[in-house]
């Protein structure tokens, strides 16, 4: 390989560098596609060790990023998404260990059958190739995407947000260290070495066939741009306009616990609840405690007329509120006429991401789970479980809200396609 890539902020020849970067990734992808599971797992084990050993360096880099955005007036929710803590770094390393422990998807035979002429046909999982991941603010995505692509035999080009540039570089150093220890090409996990926003447009162009799939991980404007401009396939990842519906049969204490966690555990994640729907038949006993609990926890409530009557602190909800991903301590609340009306509201205003019902009525729960057309639907559980780690995937590259190829948390298995292997004994077609 030619000389190593360098950070190029200010370098005018960005197209040439990005094309070269993609070519290196393509070469690495061919190596990874054939790498045995044991070699990939050695790299993952070394990556986990490197993250734990370099936690202080990662935290120091992250502190510089956080200080910069705080000085620029970033919101508390944005700062939370950007901030790494010792616990979050431990979780990042734990995720690497979980990914290492899951079965290698590459080469798995998902189906096999024999034709009347004696030929045997197998459907076999294969890597996608080179995956471009464009993400904002959350530096842990660099680790999640890097190790999932490694496990699934894909090379990856990571383009993090300019706000997390230092953090991502510190994490990327750990990823490269693991590749190096396992004698795998360092270009298998490449971090775009510039904050120049033009790099995003170049990735969306496909870099002369150098990128096979684009995964956007960020806000509505980023995803909209990717879907509008990408010249390669995209794993759709729309915003999380997520709902919790509290049925008339809900256990009140359970409902309070779930609603509070779904909204306030981390307000800046895509699995946070943004709208609360309460069954009118149970509102007399459930609505006031839920609203008071949210306000007491520091959450602004914007409600319809029925919700406003419960508490004078509730602000009037506008039509835009039902379609808004706040990513902040704000929730829209509405009283609806039962599970059918809740489903209709979600159909009209949801983003097909994650929606939950709290109910003791099994029939209402089953109706909700069957008819709500979202990537993730939950019964008696918080929407904040919309996470690949919580699904046992170790990590995720995103929550896909489209219906092609992958849907929901995208883990190692979802980063593969398939091919058919046909075994014959000399058959020819008449």
N, C-alpha and C positions, 0 to 999 in steps of 0.2 A: 504494500500500500504506500501511497505517496505520503508527504509530510503531514503531520497531524493538523487537524483543524484548529483554528485560533478564534478567540473572541473577536468579533469584527465590528463592534459598534463604531459607526462612522465610515466603514469601508464601503466605497461606492459600488463595488462589484458583487453585490449581494446575489444576483441571479446565478452567477458562476459558482459561488460558494455553495448555494443551496442545491444546485444540480449535482455538484460533486458530493455533497453530503448524502443525497439520495442514492447516488451510484454506489457509495460505500455501503449504505444500508442494504441495498439490493444484493450485493455480494455476500454480506453477512447473513442475510435471510436464507440464502442457499445453503450455507453451512449449518445454520440453526435447524433448518427443516430436516436435516439428516442426523443431527446430534442425538446420541442415545439419551434416554431419560436420566441415567446416572450422571452424565456430564452436566446436564442442565440443573439437576438437583444439587450437584457440588457447587455450582455457581450461586444458586439460591441460598445455600447454607452459608457461603462466604459473604453474600450480600447482607444476610441477617446479622452476622457477626460484625460486619463493617458499620452497619447502622448503629448498633448498640455501642460499639467502641468509639464512634465519632459523634455521639449524641451532643457533646459539648460544642463541637464545631458547628453542627447543624443549628443548634439553638442560638449560637452567636451570630451566624449568618441571618437567621430568621429575625433576631432582635433588630438588626440593621434595617431589614425590610419593613418591619412593623413601625419602627421609629420614623421612617421616611413617609409612609402612608398616613400615619397619625399626624405628622406635621402638615400634611397636605389636606387635612380635614376629612379623612375617611370616616364612614359611619362605624358604629360599634359592631354591627353585624358583619361588615366587611373585614374589620380587624379580627373578629373571631374566626372567620374563615381562613384568614392568612396565618394566624398565630399557631405556632407549634409549642408544645409543653413537653416536659419529660414523659408524662403519661401518654401523650399522643405519639411520641417517638417510639415508646415501648409498644404501643398498639400497631404502629407501622411495622416494626420488626416482627411482632407476633403474626401479622398478616402474611409476611414473607414465609414464615415457618409453616403456616397453614397451606399456602399455595404449594410449597414444596411437598407437603404430605398428601395432596390430592392426586388421584391417578393421572398419569400423563395422557392427555387426549389424543395426541398425534399417533396415527397408526391404528387406533381402535377400530375394530370392525363393528359397525352399528347394526348391520343386517347382512344376511347371506342366504342365497337361495339357488336352487338348481333348476335349469331349464329342461324341457323334454328332450332336447338334443344332447344332453349330458354336460353342457357348459355350466360352470359354477360362477355366480356373480356375487361380488362383495361390495358393500358400500363402506368406505374407509375414510376416517377423519384426516384432513391435511391442513397445514397452516394456510392463512390468508396471504401471507407474503410480507409486505412492508405496510405498517399501520402508522398513519400520522395522527397524533393526539394533540389537539389544541385546547388548552385549558386556562382558566383564570383563577387567580388568588390562592387556591388550595395547593400548597406545595407537596402535600402527601400524594397527590395524583401522580407525580413523577415516579414515586416508588411503586404505587399500585399498578400503574400502566406498564412500567418497565418489567416488573416480575411476572405479570400475567402474560405479557407478550413473550417473554423468555420461555415460560412454562409451555406455552402453546406453539413454540417453534417459529414465532414471528419476530422480525426486526421491527423496531419502533423508532419514530422520530418524534421527540417531545418538544412542543413549543409552549412553554409556560407563560403566564402573564408577566408583564414587566415589573409588577409589584412584588412578585415572588422570585425575582431573578437570582438573588444571592442564595436563597434557601434551596432552590431547585439545583443550583450548581453544587452545593454541598451534598445534597442527596445523590445527585448523579455521580459524584466522585465515588460514593459507596457502591453504586451499581456497577461502575466500570471496574472497581477493584475486584468484585465478585466474578465478573466475566474473565478478567485477567487470570485469576487464580485457577479457574476451570479451563483455561486455554481455549476460550471462545473469543471471537472477534469483538473488539471494543465497540465497533460500529453497530453491533446488534442493538444497543440502546444508546441512541444519539440525542443529545440535548442541543437544540438550535442555539448557537453561541452569540446571540444578539438580542437586544430589546427592540430592534427595528420592526415596526408593525408590518412593513412590506413583506416580511418573511411569511406572514399568514397568507397573504394573497398568492405567493409563490407556491406554498404547499397546496392551496386549493386548486391550483392549476394542474396538480398531479406531478409536477417536476419531470416532464418528459417520460411519463410512464413509471417513474420511480416510486410512486405511492399507490397502493392498491385500495385502501379504505381510509376515510377520514372520520375521526371521532371527536366531536366538539364537546367540551365539558365546561360550561359556563352559563352566563346569563342569556336572557332572551335575545339581546341584540347580537351576541356572538353566534348563537345557533341560527338565527335568521340569516346572518351574512353567509355562514357556511353553507346552508341549504340553498341559498340563492346563487352562490358563486362556484361551488365545488364542481370540478370536472371529473371527479371520481365518486364512487358510492359513499354514502354517509350513513353512519349509525345515528338515527334521529334521537335527540335528547332534548325534548322540550322542557319548558319550565315546570316546576312542581306546584300547580294550583291544586293542592290536595285538600280533601274534605274529611271531616269526622261527622258521621250522622249518629245522633243519640236517639235511639228508638224509644217508644213509650214503655217497652219492657226492660229497658236497661237498668242494671244495678247502679244506683246513683254514685256510690263510692268508687266503683270501677270506672264509671264514666268520668268522674272528676280526675282520677289518676291518669287515665288514658288521654283525655283532652289536654291536661296540663303538660304531660310529657310530650305529646305530639306537637304542641305549639312552642313550648318554652325550653325544652331540653337544650336544643341548639336552634335558634331561630334562623340562622343563615344557611342551613343545609337544604338540599332539594327535597328531602323527605318531610320537612316541617309542614304541619297543617296550616292552611291559610283561611279556611272557611269552616265554621261550625254550623251544622244543621240540626235542629231539635224538633222532634215530633210534637205536633200541637197537642196530641192526646196525652202526652206526658209532661208538657211544658209547665204546668202548675207546680210540679214538684221538682223538676230538674233544671229549668232554665235559670232561675234566680241564683241557685248555688253555683252553677257553672260560670255565669257572668261575674258574680262577685269574686269567685276564686281567681279568674283570669285577671281581673283588675287589680286584685290584691297582690298578684305576682308580678305586676308591672307591665301587663299587656293592655294595650289600647284596644277597645272593642268598638267596632262600627256595626250597627245593627239596623234591621228593618223596624217598622213601627212597633211590633210586638216586643222586640228586644229592648227598644228604647224605653218602653213603659215600665220595664222591670227595674231599671237603674238610670238615674239622671245623668250619670257619668258616661253613658253609652252615646257615641257620636252617630249621627245619621249616616247610613251607608248609601253610597251612590251606585249607579249601575256598574261603573268601572271597578268598584270594590269586589264584585263577584268574580272578576276575571284577573285579579291581581295576585302576583307572587310577591309578597312583601319582603320576605327574607329579613324580617325584623319583628319586634314585639308588637305586632298588630294582627288582629284577626277580624274577619267579617262574620257576622252571625245572623241567622235567619230561622224563623219558625216555618215548618213545612207540614203539609197534611199527609203524614205517613211515609212509608218506605218508597211508594211509587213516586211521590213528589220529590223525595230526596234523590232518587235515581234520575228523574227528569232534570233536576237542577244540575246535577253532576254532568249529565249528558250535554247540557247547554253551556256550562261554564268551566268544566274541568279541562285538564290538559292530558288526560289519559296516563297519568303518572302513578299516583298512589292514593287510594281512598279506603276509608275504614267505616265499619258499622259497629256500634256498641249495642248489643241486644241479647236478651235471654230467650227470645222467641226464635227457635231454630228455623222456622219457615221464613221469617223475615230476613234472617241472616243468609239463608240459602238463596233467596230471591236477589238480595243485594250482591252476593258473590257471583251469581250467574249473570246478572244483567248489567252490572257496572263494567263498562268496556275500558278498563285501565290495565296497565302492565302489572300492577300489584293491587290486590284487594285483600283486606284484612277483616277478620271478625274478632272483636274483643281484644285488640292489640293496637299499639301505637303506630302511627304512620312512620315514625322515625326508625322502624325496622327495615325501611327501604334502603338496604345497604348490602353489598355483596358479602362483606364480612359476616353479617348477621345471617345470611343465607348459607353460610358454610363454604363460600367460594374463596375465603382468605382475603380477598380484595375485589375491587370492581374497576372497570375502566370507564364505567358510566351506567346510567339507567336508561336503557333504550325504550323510547315510547312509540316507536314505529312498529310495524307488524312484519317486516321482511327480515329474514335471517335470524335476528335476535330480538328479544323483548324482555324488559325488566333488567335486573342486574347482569352486566356483561362480564363474565368471568373467563377462565381459560378455555373451557369447552366452547363457549359462544364465539371465541376468536378463531375457530376453525371452520373450514368448509368441508367438502368431501369429494372424493372421486370414486369411480367404479373400477374394481379390478376384476377381470374376467379370465377364468382358467378354462382352457379347452384341451382337447386331445386330438386336434387336427380337424375340427369342424370347419366346413365352408358353407356359405349361405347359398341355397339353391336359387 
